[in-house]
Amino acid sequence: MLDEIRIVEMEGLGPTPFAGMLFADLGADVTVIHRKDKSTLSNTKNILDRGKRSIELDLKNPDDLETAKKIIFRSHALIEGFRPGVMEKLGLGPNDLMGEHPSLVYGRMTGWGQDGPKSKQAGHDLNYIGLSGALWYASQPGTPPFTPPTLVGDVGGGALYLVIGVLTALLGSKKSNKGSVIDAAIVDGSAHMMNLFMSLQNTGMLSEERGKSLLDGPPWSRCYRTSDNLWISVQCLEQKFYDEFIEKMELSDHPKFQNQLNQKYWEETTEILEDCFSKKSLEEWTMIFDQSDACVAPVLNPMQSMNDAHMSHRNTWADNDGLIQATTAPRFSNLTHRTIGRIPERGEHTEEIMSELSEEKL
């Protein structure tokens, strides 16, 4: 879908390479400028580099810096994830590039944003979503707030918002021939994602106290341990789905399960469900709820997910380059499911890219 779009990615950690991978998955020509770094870690293959072309440059070397600029000047967008001021120190800030390339879309990914009291401080996923409010409702009352690593902050609040911003600016630049600088702060994106949850305010089902809102405490919105010490997820929010759930659990006639939204019984009904689920294995419960609308599903690790019938049918997971990884998302009706790109060696395309730059100079 993005076959004619050229993206330059400055090597970084986490969400920026993820955004570059997503662009590559969607067909963009993504060139990642890797540092000339011979450390063991940086030489290992990285799933987030799949489908990209790689060139190694030392940006403190004037010749390599000039090469980086040439690559950027022939591209539609640049994405980077350094702290504010780092790209400017390298001579690759927006003011250094957009005078000569006014239509350049310049995507900047940071945790705290390009300005503000924390803008130059270090931080990671949990810190950003902690400050933004996105971590508050994670986990049950009395337990430490925790979310699946990288998903809410780095990927959801960061990488995806960077991609949205860059694509929006690219559409705008087609009309105006003017680029834009995108300030994609994880702390902003993760707060913005809270609006779906915050929309519960007018329903009376949003509490400032953990464990008392529609989605973070009810017995019908949590995970339960099975007899084989595995886990199953339950989230039957709507009445008709809840009715089907308690029917499958053989609790339809239990008086304390009659009123789904009565918080008075939540603690007691949770204990009852904990006891019920502890008496059968995950496989048994999965069979009981198979093809039902009770909104119940097993909690699987990625390797188990790969072998699940539904996930296998959709080819959601793949073993590529000897590494288990999720395939391209989303999917498009006018395209066959795109094959994910191979992972390049660091600097693998250096000669190819330098040759292209030489030909363009001629």
C-alpha positions as CSV (number, residue, x, y, z in Angstrom):
1,M,0.0,0.0,0.0
2,L,2.9,2.4,0.7
3,D,5.1,1.1,-2.2
4,E,6.1,4.6,-3.4
5,I,7.0,6.0,0.0
6,R,10.6,6.2,1.2
7,I,11.2,6.3,4.9
8,V,14.6,6.8,6.7
9,E,14.9,5.4,10.2
10,M,17.7,6.4,12.6
11,E,18.7,3.4,14.6
12,G,17.2,3.5,18.1
13,L,15.5,1.4,20.7
14,G,11.9,0.0,21.0
15,P,9.1,2.1,19.6
16,T,10.9,3.8,16.7
17,P,12.2,0.6,15.1
18,F,8.7,-0.8,15.7
19,A,7.2,2.1,13.7
20,G,9.8,1.5,11.0
21,M,8.8,-2.2,10.9
22,L,5.2,-1.3,10.5
23,F,6.0,1.0,7.6
24,A,8.0,-1.8,6.0
25,D,5.2,-4.3,6.6
26,L,2.8,-2.0,4.7
27,G,5.2,-1.8,1.7
28,A,7.2,1.4,2.3
29,D,10.9,1.4,1.3
30,V,12.5,1.8,4.7
31,T,16.2,2.4,5.1
32,V,17.6,2.1,8.6
33,I,20.8,4.0,9.3
34,H,22.6,1.7,11.7
35,R,25.5,2.9,13.8
36,K,28.9,1.4,13.0
37,D,28.9,-0.6,16.2
38,K,30.6,-4.0,16.5
39,S,29.2,-5.0,19.9
40,T,27.7,-8.5,20.2
41,L,24.1,-7.2,21.0
42,S,23.9,-4.8,18.1
43,N,25.1,-7.5,15.6
44,T,22.2,-9.9,16.5
45,K,19.3,-10.1,14.1
46,N,16.3,-8.0,15.2
47,I,12.7,-8.8,14.2
48,L,12.0,-5.0,14.1
49,D,14.5,-4.7,11.2
50,R,12.5,-7.1,9.0
51,G,11.7,-5.8,5.5
52,K,14.1,-2.8,5.8
53,R,17.4,-2.0,4.0
54,S,20.4,-1.4,6.3
55,I,23.4,0.9,5.9
56,E,26.0,1.4,8.6
57,L,27.3,5.0,9.1
58,D,29.3,6.9,11.7
59,L,27.4,10.2,11.9
60,K,30.4,11.8,13.6
61,N,32.4,11.3,10.4
62,P,31.8,14.2,7.9
63,D,31.6,11.9,4.9
64,D,29.1,9.5,6.5
65,L,27.1,12.5,7.7
66,E,26.9,13.8,4.2
67,T,25.8,10.3,3.0
68,A,23.1,10.3,5.6
69,K,21.8,13.7,4.4
70,K,21.7,12.4,0.8
71,I,19.6,9.4,1.8
72,I,17.3,11.7,3.7
73,F,17.0,14.2,0.9
74,R,15.7,11.4,-1.5
75,S,13.1,10.2,1.0
76,H,9.6,11.4,2.0
77,A,10.0,11.0,5.8
78,L,12.5,10.5,8.5
79,I,11.8,8.9,11.9
80,E,14.0,9.2,15.0
81,G,13.7,8.4,18.7
82,F,16.5,10.3,20.4
83,R,16.2,12.7,23.3
84,P,15.4,16.3,22.3
85,G,18.6,18.0,20.9
86,V,20.5,14.9,19.9
87,M,19.7,15.1,16.1
88,E,20.4,18.8,16.2
89,K,23.9,18.1,17.7
90,L,24.5,15.7,14.8
91,G,23.5,18.4,12.3
92,L,20.4,16.5,11.3
93,G,17.7,18.5,13.1
94,P,14.6,19.8,11.2
95,N,16.2,23.2,10.6
96,D,19.3,21.5,9.2
97,L,17.3,19.4,6.7
98,M,14.0,21.1,5.8
99,G,15.5,24.2,4.3
100,E,16.8,22.0,1.5
101,H,14.0,19.5,1.6
102,P,10.9,21.5,2.6
103,S,8.4,18.7,2.0
104,L,10.2,16.3,4.4
105,V,8.0,14.8,7.1
106,Y,10.1,14.6,10.2
107,G,8.8,12.1,12.8
108,R,10.2,12.5,16.3
109,M,9.5,9.8,19.0
110,T,10.3,10.5,22.6
111,G,8.9,9.5,26.0
112,W,8.1,12.9,27.4
113,G,7.8,15.1,24.3
114,Q,10.0,17.7,22.7
115,D,9.4,20.2,25.4
116,G,8.3,20.4,29.0
117,P,10.0,19.9,32.4
118,K,10.7,16.2,31.8
119,S,11.6,16.4,28.1
120,K,15.3,15.7,28.6
121,Q,14.9,13.1,31.4
122,A,15.3,9.4,30.9
123,G,12.3,7.2,31.2
124,H,10.7,3.9,30.0
125,D,7.3,2.5,29.2
126,L,6.0,2.2,32.8
127,N,7.1,5.7,33.7
128,Y,5.3,7.3,30.8
129,I,2.0,5.5,31.3
130,G,2.3,5.9,35.0
131,L,2.4,9.7,34.6
132,S,-0.3,9.8,31.9
133,G,-2.9,7.9,33.9
134,A,-2.9,4.8,31.6
135,L,-1.3,2.6,34.3
136,W,-3.7,3.4,37.1
137,Y,-6.3,0.8,36.4
138,A,-4.0,-2.0,35.5
139,S,-4.1,-5.1,37.8
140,Q,-6.4,-5.8,40.6
141,P,-6.7,-3.7,43.9
142,G,-3.9,-4.5,46.4
143,T,-1.5,-5.6,43.6
144,P,1.1,-3.5,41.9
145,P,-0.1,-1.8,38.7
146,F,1.4,-3.7,35.7
147,T,0.6,-4.1,32.0
148,P,2.1,-6.3,29.3
149,P,5.5,-4.9,28.6
150,T,5.8,-2.3,25.8
151,L,2.2,-2.7,24.6
152,V,0.5,0.3,26.2
153,G,3.3,2.8,26.1
154,D,6.0,2.1,23.6
155,V,3.8,0.5,21.0
156,G,0.3,1.9,21.6
157,G,1.1,5.4,22.9
158,G,4.3,5.8,20.9
159,A,5.0,3.9,17.7
160,L,1.4,3.8,16.4
161,Y,0.9,7.5,17.1
162,L,4.2,8.2,15.2
163,V,3.0,6.2,12.3
164,I,-0.4,8.0,12.3
165,G,1.3,11.3,12.5
166,V,3.8,10.6,9.7
167,L,1.1,9.3,7.4
168,T,-1.2,12.3,8.1
169,A,1.7,14.7,7.4
170,L,2.6,12.8,4.1
171,L,-1.0,13.2,2.9
172,G,-0.8,16.9,3.8
173,S,2.6,17.4,2.1
174,K,1.1,16.1,-1.2
175,K,-1.2,19.0,-1.3
176,S,1.0,21.8,0.1
177,N,4.5,20.5,-0.8
178,K,5.4,21.5,2.8
179,G,6.6,19.0,5.4
180,S,5.9,18.9,9.1
181,V,7.6,18.0,12.3
182,I,5.7,15.4,14.4
183,D,6.2,15.4,18.2
184,A,5.0,11.9,19.1
185,A,5.4,11.7,22.9
186,I,4.5,8.4,24.5
187,V,3.1,10.2,27.5
188,D,0.6,12.0,25.2
189,G,-0.4,9.0,23.2
190,S,-1.0,6.8,26.2
191,A,-3.1,9.5,27.8
192,H,-5.0,9.9,24.5
193,M,-5.8,6.2,24.5
194,M,-7.4,6.6,27.9
195,N,-10.3,8.5,26.2
196,L,-12.2,5.2,25.5
197,F,-12.0,4.3,29.2
198,M,-12.7,7.9,30.3
199,S,-15.9,7.8,28.2
200,L,-17.4,5.8,31.1
201,Q,-17.6,8.9,33.2
202,N,-21.2,9.8,32.3
203,T,-22.3,6.2,32.9
204,G,-21.4,6.2,36.6
205,M,-19.2,3.2,36.0
206,L,-15.8,5.0,36.3
207,S,-14.3,5.3,39.8
208,E,-11.1,6.9,40.9
209,E,-10.6,3.9,43.2
210,R,-9.0,0.9,41.6
211,G,-11.3,-2.2,41.3
212,K,-14.5,-0.2,41.3
213,S,-14.9,0.6,37.6
214,L,-16.7,-1.3,34.8
215,L,-13.5,-2.7,33.3
216,D,-11.1,-3.1,36.2
217,G,-12.7,-5.0,39.0
218,P,-16.0,-6.9,38.3
219,P,-16.0,-10.7,38.6
220,W,-16.9,-10.8,34.9
221,S,-13.9,-8.8,33.8
222,R,-10.8,-10.5,35.0
223,C,-8.6,-13.7,34.7
224,Y,-9.0,-16.9,36.7
225,R,-6.6,-19.7,37.5
226,T,-7.6,-23.2,36.3
227,S,-6.9,-26.5,38.0
228,D,-3.7,-27.0,36.0
229,N,-2.3,-23.6,37.1
230,L,-3.1,-21.9,33.8
231,W,-5.3,-18.9,33.2
232,I,-8.5,-18.1,31.4
233,S,-9.9,-14.6,30.6
234,V,-13.5,-13.5,31.2
235,Q,-14.9,-10.2,30.0
236,C,-18.7,-10.5,29.4
237,L,-19.6,-6.8,29.6
238,E,-23.1,-6.8,28.0
239,Q,-26.1,-8.4,29.7
240,K,-26.8,-11.0,27.0
241,F,-23.1,-12.2,27.1
242,Y,-23.1,-12.2,30.9
243,D,-26.3,-14.3,30.9
244,E,-24.7,-16.8,28.6
245,F,-21.5,-16.8,30.8
246,I,-23.4,-17.6,34.1
247,E,-25.4,-20.3,32.2
248,K,-22.3,-22.0,31.1
249,M,-20.9,-21.7,34.7
250,E,-24.2,-23.3,35.9
251,L,-24.8,-20.2,38.1
252,S,-27.9,-18.8,36.5
253,D,-30.1,-19.6,39.5
254,H,-27.6,-18.3,42.1
255,P,-29.2,-15.1,43.7
256,K,-26.0,-13.2,43.9
257,F,-25.3,-13.5,40.2
258,Q,-28.8,-12.1,39.2
259,N,-27.8,-8.4,39.1
260,Q,-24.6,-8.0,37.1
261,L,-23.8,-4.4,38.1
262,N,-24.5,-4.8,41.8
263,Q,-21.1,-4.0,43.3
264,K,-22.3,-5.2,46.7
265,Y,-21.7,-8.8,45.6
266,W,-18.6,-8.5,43.4
267,E,-16.2,-9.7,46.0
268,E,-18.2,-12.7,47.0
269,T,-19.1,-13.7,43.4
270,T,-15.4,-13.4,42.4
271,E,-14.5,-15.9,45.1
272,I,-17.3,-18.2,43.9
273,L,-15.9,-18.0,40.3
274,E,-12.3,-18.5,41.5
275,D,-13.5,-21.8,43.2
276,C,-15.4,-22.9,40.1
277,F,-12.6,-22.3,37.7
278,S,-10.1,-24.0,39.9
279,K,-11.9,-27.3,39.5
280,K,-11.3,-27.8,35.8
281,S,-8.3,-27.6,33.5
282,L,-7.8,-24.9,30.9
283,E,-8.5,-27.3,28.1
284,E,-11.8,-28.4,29.8
285,W,-12.9,-24.8,30.2
286,T,-11.9,-23.9,26.6
287,M,-14.1,-26.8,25.4
288,I,-17.0,-25.6,27.5
289,F,-16.9,-22.1,26.1
290,D,-15.9,-23.0,22.5
291,Q,-18.2,-21.2,20.0
292,S,-20.1,-19.4,22.7
293,D,-20.7,-15.7,23.1
294,A,-19.8,-15.7,26.8
295,C,-16.6,-13.7,26.0
296,V,-14.2,-16.2,27.5
297,A,-10.8,-17.2,26.1
298,P,-7.7,-18.9,27.2
299,V,-4.6,-16.9,28.2
300,L,-1.8,-18.3,26.0
301,N,1.8,-17.5,25.6
302,P,3.0,-16.5,22.0
303,M,4.2,-20.0,21.2
304,Q,0.8,-21.5,22.3
305,S,-1.0,-18.8,20.4
306,M,0.9,-19.7,17.3
307,N,-0.7,-23.2,17.4
308,D,-4.2,-22.1,18.3
309,A,-6.8,-23.1,15.6
310,H,-8.1,-19.6,15.1
311,M,-4.6,-17.9,15.1
312,S,-3.3,-20.7,12.8
313,H,-6.2,-20.2,10.4
314,R,-5.3,-16.5,10.1
315,N,-1.6,-17.1,9.9
316,T,-1.1,-14.5,12.6
317,W,2.2,-15.9,13.8
318,A,5.1,-17.1,11.7
319,D,8.5,-18.6,12.2
320,N,10.7,-16.3,10.1
321,D,14.5,-16.2,10.1
322,G,14.3,-18.7,13.0
323,L,12.3,-16.3,15.1
324,I,8.7,-16.4,16.1
325,Q,7.0,-13.1,15.1
326,A,3.6,-11.8,14.3
327,T,2.8,-11.2,10.7
328,T,1.6,-8.0,9.0
329,A,-1.4,-6.1,10.4
330,P,-3.8,-4.7,9.3
331,R,-5.0,-6.6,6.2
332,F,-6.4,-5.2,3.0
333,S,-9.1,-6.6,0.8
334,N,-7.3,-5.7,-2.5
335,L,-4.1,-7.3,-1.4
336,T,-3.1,-10.9,-0.7
337,H,-1.7,-11.3,2.7
338,R,1.7,-9.7,2.5
339,T,4.7,-11.9,3.2
340,I,6.8,-10.4,6.0
341,G,10.3,-9.2,5.0
342,R,13.5,-11.0,5.9
343,I,15.7,-9.5,8.6
344,P,18.9,-7.9,7.0
345,E,22.4,-8.1,8.4
346,R,23.6,-4.8,9.8
347,G,25.0,-2.8,6.9
348,E,23.9,-5.4,4.3
349,H,22.7,-2.9,1.8
350,T,25.5,-0.3,2.2
351,E,27.0,-0.9,-1.2
352,E,23.6,-1.0,-2.9
353,I,22.5,2.3,-1.3
354,M,25.9,4.0,-2.1
355,S,25.6,2.8,-5.7
356,E,22.1,4.3,-5.9
357,L,23.3,7.6,-4.5
358,S,26.2,7.7,-7.1
359,E,23.8,7.0,-10.0
360,E,21.5,9.8,-8.9
361,K,24.5,12.2,-8.7
362,L,25.2,11.4,-12.4
